[in-house]
Amino acid sequence: MSSFIGVTGKKAAFQEKIKNLLPTPGFSFEHQSLFICADVHPQTTFFHQNSDEQFGWIVCGIGISSGEQNRVLQQKDWTSAFQSGIDVQTELNGHFAIAKWDRNQIELTTDQIGMRNIFIHRGKDFTLFSTRLDWLIHLIPDTPINWHTFGSNWLAINPFSSGCIIKSIDRLAQGGKASITPSEYSFSNTRWQPSGHSEFNFEETLTNITSAALSTFNKTSLGLSGGLDSRVLFATLLANKSDIWDLYTFDNSGHPDTEIAKKLIAPFGRNHKVIPTSIPDPDELISDLKELSLRSQFTTSIAELPVISGYRSLSQEGLYTLDGAFGEIGRRRYLRGLELREKNNLAQWSSHHLHPYFKSAKADIFSQDVLQQMETGFFEEFDREVKAMPSVDEFGISNWLDLFTIRTRAQNLYGSKQGVIDETLFHFMPFLQPSVLNALLLTPAKERNNAKLFRSIIQQNASQLTKLPLVKGDESYPYWMKDISAMVWMKTKQKLSVNFNDESLINMVFSLEEFVRDTFSSQNFRKYEAYDLTKIDSLINQFYDEGDLSLTTNLSWFISFEVFRQQLFK
């Protein structure tokens, strides 16, 4: 739900195919050379068409007003926004993909952070567009991987560009706008840029955004873990003094996240739902991965499937939810090591100099030719993004790194999953809102380093939350510790083997041994020229036969890619 697909131009050949993809749409519009329909979620899809059926619009996602009293836009609010002609890209928070049309033109728009995407394929006498990449691929006969664009997806800490990983498809992402007429087509993405001013300071802005759902709904729920990011949102909600919200935590029995979250809530008497997650059986694992690999633009792996099942459980609760995703940007954890090592070498800053800090290959499974294409694409895209950045001397190293992270990581990792979440429930991430990010970059870096800003907000609003340890990954550390001391503490715990050991990914990969070996033996697999079969055979044998568990993540990404490949060439 909360996705649309359409075709303009000579549409007859595609109209029935679209209806087969979406046999019972919640919204459908047809007029002359345009056909558009949508899967509708009642809280994340809004639409309108006028009486003579020549003008209309549809929004998939969530809009949040700006200002002191933030609220979530409903149908009448979107109608008013379009009638008044406001620039929704610059004047709204939230995440959304919009299609507007009249007799001769279709306008497509995405939010300024790029949390919802629209994919476009231009044919000779038609144009297909959709918020779901998998739907478009079903309608296009030849959909090879764009190895240049895919390069940073596989070889780096996150993808860098707003390009599409599939050839012949354009991707509207960060600040995306496209206009389609019978004779013209324009397409652009605009990198996010802070405004340089804010009516409110960071804490006020975060509080206003976090409380937006409270101003609109009566059953909001915050996702709480043992970490700092959700804890600061917890503190801001406690300061709100409202009773119309509660908390949830994804269940992982014995994990520090679950155990500490329960203890955090105890002094406040808040209702707390522990949402069950489960490790799917092998058939369900592969089925879920098939559904999600294309829709998330290959940013979802096997490791994330238990949490996906948690979101499904949340949707059954009928909740309006928010969580602390991307909160690391507020405490300067992204690229902090790069900053500490290179802060005295600003004169040398270039894409060549910075490139090594961003490399992180998922697994070595591809042929040398494909690897070369990916390496070239990785560097070209990275170089393009670095050159588009403001001067590090003028902008400051801290803000430069944070802006680079917002521009590349937000849309490509968090945004690619937001559309999947919108399918099942109302959910947003306060730290990924433009006004919050803008206020953050206006806050001096020295106040953000070592989570000083977050700790101050927690201390002022709910000091009891400072008494319990923090959790990062599978490990906990004392609340008072700063970044470096916490890192040393956790490494010491790892060496002493006293940390929690989550074996869920290991168990999932072991459960897929039959699938892996059958796949490796198939003719379809062995004929795929992009693979290096010797490398893959070694990876499989070292894990399953020799028990080398250090290869768990590598093998999980190989399986994830193979399922992704199967969806492209089935």
Buried (B, 14 or more C-beta within 10 A) or exposed (E): BBBBBBBBBEBEEBEEEBBEBBEEBBBBBEBEBBBBBBBBBEBBBBBBBEEEEBBBBBBBBBBBBBEEEBBBBEEEBBBEBBEEEEEBBEEBBBBBBBBBBBEBBBBBBBBBBBBBBBBBBBBEEBBBBBBBBBBBBBBBEEBEBBBBBBBBBBBBBBBBBBBBBBBBBBBBBBBBBBBBEEEEBEBEBBBBEBEEEBEBEBBBBBBBBBBBBBBBBEBBBBBBBBBBBBBBBBBBBBBBEEEEBBBBBBBBEEBBBBBBBBEBBEEEEBEBBBBEBEBBEBEEBBEBBBBBBBBBBBBBBBBBBBBBBBBBBBBEEEBBBBBBBBBBBBBBBBBBEBBEEBEEEEEEBEBEEBBEBBEEBBBEBBBEEBBEBBBEBBBBBBBEBBEEBEEBEEBBBBBBBBBBBBBBBBBBBBBBBBBBBBBBBBBBBBBBBBBBBBBBBBBEBEEBBBBBBBBEBBEEBBEEBBEBBBBBEBBBBEBEBEBEEBBEBBEEBEEEEEBBEBEBBBEBBBBBBEBBEEBBEEEEBEEBEBBBEEBBEBBBEBBBEEEBBEBBBBBBBBBBBBBBBBBBEE
